[in-house]
Structure formats: C-alpha cells, structure tokens
Amino acid sequence: MSLRHKAFSAAFRAISATGADRWGRGLAQGKGAILTLHHVRPAAPGGFRPNGLLEITPGFLDRALTLIRAEGYDIVSLDEALVRLADSKPGRFFVTLTFDDGYRDNLDHAWPVLAKHEAPWTLYVVRGFAERTARLWWLELEEAIRALPRLSLDLPDGGFDAPAGSDVEKQKAFDQLYWRLRKGPEAILLSTISDLGRQAGIDPAALVERECLPVETLRSLAGAPGVTIGAHTLSHPMLAKHPEEVARREIVESKAWLEEALGMPIRHFAYPVGDPTSAGPREFALAKEAGFASAVTTRPGHLFAGHTQHLHALPRVSLNGLHQSEAALRALLSGLPFLAWNRGRKVSVG
C-alpha cells in the first residue's frame, strides 16, 4: 500500500476511533451518497495487484450493506435518488449503488449479495466491452508488467526504463508509467500499452472476453427487478482529452445503442475515469444535451440540495479495495473526508 493510501487508512481509523463519523454528520453529511464499485469477487493472492483498488470481496459488500441498513440509511435506485434529491423536505440519508464497466463478477458475486439485501443497483455498460471491441488498457498494462522482467520504452517525452523482476519493482514501474501516460494524450497511452502487450504476448480481446458481460447477458439482465442499466460510452475514452465531436458521439451513440440493444429507455450515464481531467463542464453539457436524467463522475463527495442544479456532474463515493473496513465505510458515509478534500465546498463541479 502506498504512503497515500496508508494516510487514508489512518484518517479513517481516527475518524472512527473518535466517534467523529457520528457527531460530524451534521457538518458534512449530505442528503445521500452514490457509491462507486467495479469488481466484486473473492480476494486474489497477494503480490503484484496494482488494480486491486478496483475490487472488493463479496464478504465486504455484504458487511457494507448490513452496516448501511443498521445505521438506518435507505438503499435506493438512481431514479429514487433523483426524486429524493429534489425533495426540499428533510428525509433519511440514502445510498445508491453503481457498478462501472459491466464486469462478469457483478452478476456472479455481487448480485447474490445485493439480492439478499434487496438492494437496487445500477450497472454502467460500455458498448465496446460488451461487443469485445474496446480495451481494458489498465488491465493490459498490469498483465504486461506481470509478464515482463524489465520495461524499456521510447516515449514522445523521453525514454522509460525500469526493472520489473520483483513484485515491488513491478508495482513501482506500474505506478510510474501509469501516471506518466495518464497525463498525456490517450492515443499515446493506448499505443504504448499495445507495444508492451505485444512484447508480453497479451491478447487484449481475450482479457475483455474474460472480464466483461456480453450483449446477450445484458439483454437477459435488462428489466430484472432492482436492476438499472446505464450508459458508459462506446469505447471508454477519457472524454475531455478528445475533440467535442468525438465526446458527443461517445455519449449520444452509447445511449442510442443501449436503447436499441435492450429495448428500453436509458436514463443514466457515467463518465469513464470520471475525474476532472476526464470529464468537465463541456462533457456535463453534452450528457444533458443527450437527454440523460443524470450523469456521474468519480469526483468524491456526497449529494447536497445544490446538486439538483448539476445533475450531470454528480459526485460519488468509491468503495476502494484497499480500504475494506468498517472504519473506512463509516468515515465515507459521514462525509467528513470530503469536507477536507473539497475544501469545505458541498458542490464542486468546476
């Protein structure tokens, strides 16, 4: 675990130990919170797991839902969340569950837990993952570094050379290369990871087939009790890095494709990656223009009354696989970590 995440863990423990997650609610807790999840599956062996923050265990999901209900909070659908957000009268704090990308384990491991708790949930689907035409590039990068003993690359901004023999070296190489590529154009990121994948013998399409639900399964899932399906673009690009016509097509056509494929209205959207470098005011306007009732980011925070004016820039709270503890969950639901993160602002959409 990095120093950053160790600091997060310490903060969560401090909030829990002092009882601040209870007495601080009046200061920081909003009307509700939208939780972000990706993978839900049994814990993998330790070692090199750079994308481990994107997965929680079914057991932790079960404990989380139990705690949410024990605290007297409601678990509601996205549609119900929008209704409650618009209600000027005080109401019980609510939690909405959202799952990004459309992974197979959401059905295999998450859905049984959700059904046990009668918890509604939203699955955001990428057309290219469902049809095996887009790339899980962050997983390609992980698998390539796992396979290679050393990385040696010629990049537009200079060379990159790093040992990758041990798990520690692999993690360091992943962190350095990942964030260096994230800062630049997406085309360079994709081509660089393709080159690494070829060196390591990685099959990108096979990874998507292994991890993601196909269209046929999505059709069977559509309309199931408690399940909402939302759009997550055509190919999972970081939209803000692309020209407006590309971003518009990714947003508009993902809605049209899903509606045709599933035979039902698609009301909700999630921005890929979802941070300020991937989705900003231009993308918020495009999602509204496309006719979505809501669109979610990965900007951290609770939902406040002011978000009724920014329904296409909604914050979420990540259930991070590196912090699968009751202390972390209590702290996140209290809203206190976001009071500091957002510098006291309840609505941060700039």
C-alpha positions in Angstrom: 0.0 0.0 0.0 1.3 3.4 -0.9 2.0 6.2 1.6 -1.1 8.0 0.3 -3.4 5.1 1.0 -1.7 4.5 4.4 -2.6 8.1 5.2 -6.2 7.4 4.1 -6.4 4.4 6.3 -5.0 6.3 9.3 -7.6 9.1 8.7 -10.4 6.6 8.5 -9.3 4.9 11.8 -9.0 8.3 13.5 -12.5 9.3 12.4 -13.9 6.0 13.7 -11.9 6.0 17.0 -13.0 9.5 17.9 -16.7 8.9 17.0 -16.4 11.7 14.5 -18.3 9.6 12.0 -21.4 10.1 14.2 -21.1 13.6 15.7 -19.7 15.0 12.5 -22.6 14.0 10.3 -24.4 17.3 10.8 -21.3 19.1 9.5 -20.5 17.1 6.4 -23.2 14.6 5.5 -25.4 15.3 2.5 -28.8 14.1 1.6 -27.3 10.9 0.2 -24.3 9.3 -1.5 -23.8 7.4 -4.7 -21.3 4.6 -4.2 -18.8 3.6 -7.0 -17.9 -0.1 -7.4 -16.1 -2.0 -10.1 -15.2 -5.7 -9.4 -16.8 -7.8 -6.7 -15.0 -11.2 -6.4 -13.1 -13.4 -3.9 -9.8 -12.0 -2.8 -6.9 -12.8 -5.1 -3.5 -13.9 -3.7 -1.2 -11.1 -2.6 1.7 -9.8 -4.5 1.6 -7.5 -7.6 -2.0 -6.3 -7.8 -1.9 -2.7 -9.0 -5.6 -2.6 -9.9 -6.6 -4.1 -6.5 -8.3 -0.8 -5.5 -11.0 -1.6 -8.1 -12.2 -4.8 -6.5 -13.9 -5.7 -3.2 -14.9 -9.1 -1.9 -18.4 -10.3 -1.7 -18.0 -10.6 2.1 -17.1 -6.9 2.4 -20.1 -5.9 0.2 -22.3 -8.0 2.5 -20.9 -6.3 5.6 -21.2 -2.8 3.9 -24.9 -3.3 3.1 -25.5 -4.7 6.6 -23.9 -1.6 8.2 -25.7 0.8 5.9 -29.1 -0.7 6.9 -28.1 -0.9 10.6 -27.4 2.9 10.5 -30.9 3.5 9.4 -30.0 4.5 5.9 -32.1 3.7 2.8 -30.6 1.9 -0.2 -32.4 3.3 -3.3 -32.3 3.3 -7.1 -30.8 6.1 -9.1 -34.3 7.2 -10.1 -35.4 7.3 -6.5 -32.2 9.2 -5.6 -33.0 12.0 -8.0 -36.5 12.2 -6.5 -35.2 12.5 -3.0 -32.5 14.9 -4.0 -35.2 17.3 -5.4 -37.4 17.0 -2.3 -37.0 20.1 -0.2 -38.2 18.3 2.9 -35.6 16.6 5.2 -35.5 12.8 4.7 -33.5 9.8 5.7 -30.0 9.6 4.3 -29.9 7.4 1.3 -27.2 5.3 -0.5 -27.3 4.4 -4.2 -25.1 1.6 -5.6 -23.4 1.9 -9.0 -21.1 -0.5 -10.8 -18.9 0.6 -13.7 -17.9 -1.1 -16.9 -20.1 -4.3 -16.9 -18.0 -7.0 -15.4 -19.0 -10.7 -15.2 -18.3 -10.8 -11.5 -21.0 -8.2 -10.9 -23.5 -11.0 -11.7 -21.6 -13.9 -10.4 -20.6 -12.4 -7.0 -22.3 -9.1 -6.4 -25.8 -9.8 -7.5 -26.4 -12.6 -5.0 -25.4 -10.3 -2.1 -27.5 -7.5 -3.5 -30.5 -9.8 -3.8 -30.0 -11.0 -0.2 -30.3 -7.3 1.0 -33.0 -6.4 -1.6 -30.7 -3.6 -2.7 -31.3 -2.0 -6.1 -28.2 -1.2 -8.2 -27.1 0.3 -11.5 -24.7 -1.2 -14.0 -23.0 1.2 -16.4 -22.2 -0.5 -19.7 -19.5 0.2 -22.3 -20.6 -0.9 -25.8 -17.0 -1.9 -26.8 -16.6 -4.1 -23.7 -20.0 -5.8 -24.4 -19.0 -6.3 -28.1 -15.3 -7.1 -27.4 -14.0 -4.1 -29.5 -12.7 -1.7 -26.7 -9.7 -2.3 -24.5 -9.3 -2.7 -20.8 -5.9 -0.9 -21.1 -5.3 -0.6 -17.3 -5.6 -4.4 -17.1 -3.4 -4.9 -20.2 -0.7 -2.8 -18.5 -0.9 -4.9 -15.4 -0.7 -8.2 -17.2 2.2 -7.0 -19.4 4.2 -5.8 -16.4 3.4 -9.0 -14.6 4.9 -11.0 -17.5 8.0 -8.8 -18.3 11.2 -8.8 -16.3 12.1 -5.2 -17.4 10.4 -2.3 -19.2 12.2 -0.4 -21.9 10.2 2.1 -23.9 10.7 5.0 -26.2 8.1 7.7 -25.4 7.5 11.1 -27.1 8.6 12.8 -23.9 11.7 10.6 -23.4 12.6 7.0 -22.6 11.2 4.9 -19.9 13.4 2.1 -18.4 12.6 0.2 -15.2 13.3 -3.2 -13.7 10.3 -5.4 -13.1 11.7 -8.5 -11.6 10.1 -8.4 -8.2 6.6 -7.5 -7.1 7.9 -4.3 -5.5 9.7 -3.4 -8.8 6.6 -4.2 -10.8 4.4 -2.0 -8.6 6.8 0.9 -8.8 7.1 0.5 -12.6 3.3 0.4 -13.0 2.7 3.5 -10.8 5.4 5.5 -12.7 4.3 4.5 -16.2 0.6 4.6 -15.5 0.6 8.2 -14.2 3.0 9.4 -16.9 0.8 8.0 -19.6 -2.4 9.4 -17.9 -1.0 12.9 -18.1 -0.6 12.8 -21.9 -2.8 12.1 -25.0 -4.9 9.0 -24.8 -3.5 7.9 -28.2 0.0 7.6 -26.8 -1.3 5.8 -23.8 -3.0 3.2 -25.9 -0.2 2.7 -28.4 2.4 2.4 -25.6 0.4 -0.2 -23.8 -0.2 -2.0 -27.1 3.6 -2.2 -27.6 4.1 -3.6 -24.1 1.3 -6.1 -24.6 2.8 -7.4 -27.8 6.2 -7.8 -26.0 4.4 -9.8 -23.3 2.1 -11.8 -25.6 -1.1 -10.2 -24.1 -4.3 -10.7 -26.1 -6.5 -7.6 -25.4 -9.7 -9.1 -26.8 -9.2 -12.2 -24.6 -9.0 -10.0 -21.5 -12.3 -8.3 -22.3 -13.9 -11.6 -23.0 -12.7 -13.0 -19.7 -13.8 -10.0 -17.7 -16.9 -8.4 -19.3 -20.5 -9.4 -19.8 -21.6 -10.0 -23.4 -24.6 -8.3 -25.0 -26.7 -11.4 -24.8 -26.4 -11.5 -21.0 -27.1 -7.8 -20.8 -30.4 -8.4 -22.7 -31.3 -11.0 -20.1 -30.5 -8.7 -17.3 -32.4 -5.7 -18.6 -35.7 -5.3 -16.8 -34.7 -7.6 -13.9 -36.2 -6.4 -10.5 -33.9 -3.8 -8.9 -31.5 -3.5 -11.8 -30.9 -0.3 -13.7 -28.7 -0.2 -16.8 -26.9 2.9 -17.7 -24.5 4.0 -20.5 -20.8 4.4 -20.1 -19.8 5.4 -23.7 -18.9 3.4 -26.7 -15.2 2.8 -26.0 -14.4 4.1 -22.5 -12.3 7.1 -23.5 -11.2 9.9 -21.2 -13.7 12.2 -22.9 -12.1 15.6 -22.0 -8.9 14.6 -23.9 -10.8 14.3 -27.2 -12.4 16.8 -29.6 -16.0 17.8 -28.9 -17.4 15.8 -31.8 -15.8 12.6 -30.5 -17.1 13.2 -27.0 -20.6 13.9 -28.3 -20.6 10.7 -30.4 -19.4 8.6 -27.5 -22.1 9.9 -25.2 -25.1 10.2 -27.6 -24.5 6.9 -29.5 -23.9 4.9 -26.4 -27.4 5.8 -25.3 -28.9 5.0 -28.7 -27.1 1.7 -28.9 -28.1 0.5 -25.5 -31.8 1.5 -26.0 -31.9 -0.4 -29.3 -30.0 -3.4 -27.9 -32.1 -3.7 -24.7 -35.4 -2.3 -25.9 -35.8 0.1 -23.0 -35.1 3.8 -22.2 -31.6 4.5 -20.8 -31.7 7.4 -18.4 -28.3 7.5 -16.7 -24.7 7.9 -17.7 -21.2 7.5 -16.2 -18.1 9.3 -17.4 -15.2 6.9 -17.9 -12.4 7.6 -15.4 -14.6 10.5 -14.3 -12.0 12.8 -12.7 -11.6 16.5 -13.7 -9.1 15.6 -16.4 -11.5 13.2 -18.0 -14.9 15.0 -17.6 -15.6 18.7 -17.1 -18.2 21.3 -17.9 -18.1 20.5 -21.7 -18.9 16.8 -21.0 -21.6 17.7 -18.4 -23.3 19.8 -21.0 -23.1 17.1 -23.6 -24.7 14.5 -21.3 -27.5 16.9 -20.6 -27.9 17.6 -24.3 -28.1 13.9 -25.0 -31.2 13.6 -22.8 -29.8 11.7 -19.7 -31.6 12.3 -16.5 -28.3 12.1 -14.6 -24.6 11.6 -15.1 -22.0 10.6 -12.5 -18.3 11.5 -12.1 -15.7 10.0 -9.8 -15.2 13.3 -8.1 -15.5 12.5 -4.4 -18.4 13.8 -2.3 -22.0 13.4 -1.0 -25.1 14.7 -2.7 -26.5 18.0 -1.5 -29.5 20.0 -2.4 -27.3 22.2 -4.7 -26.7 19.2 -6.9 -30.2 19.5 -8.3 -28.7 22.2 -10.5 -25.9 19.9 -11.5 -27.5 16.5 -12.2 -24.9 15.8 -14.9 -21.9 16.3 -12.7 -22.9 14.2 -9.7 -20.1 13.1 -7.3 -19.7 9.6 -6.0 -18.0 7.8 -3.1 -15.6 5.0 -4.0 -15.7 1.6 -2.2 -11.9 1.2 -2.6 -10.5 -2.3 -2.5 -7.5 -1.1 -0.4 -9.8 0.1 2.4 -12.3 -2.8 3.0 -13.0 -1.9 6.7 -16.0 -0.8 8.7 -13.9 2.2 9.9 -13.4 3.3 6.2 -17.1 2.9 5.4 -18.3 4.8 8.4 -15.9 7.6 7.6 -17.0 7.8 4.0 -20.7 7.8 4.9 -20.2 10.5 7.4 -19.0 12.9 4.7 -16.1 14.2 6.8 -13.2 13.1 4.4 -14.9 15.1 1.6 -15.2 18.2 3.7 -11.4 18.4 3.7 -11.0 17.1 0.1 -13.4 19.7 -1.4 -12.1 22.5 0.9 -15.5 22.9 2.5 -17.4 23.1 -0.7 -20.5 21.0 -0.8 -20.9 21.3 -4.6 -17.7 21.0 -6.7 -18.3 20.9 -10.4 -15.8 23.4 -11.9 
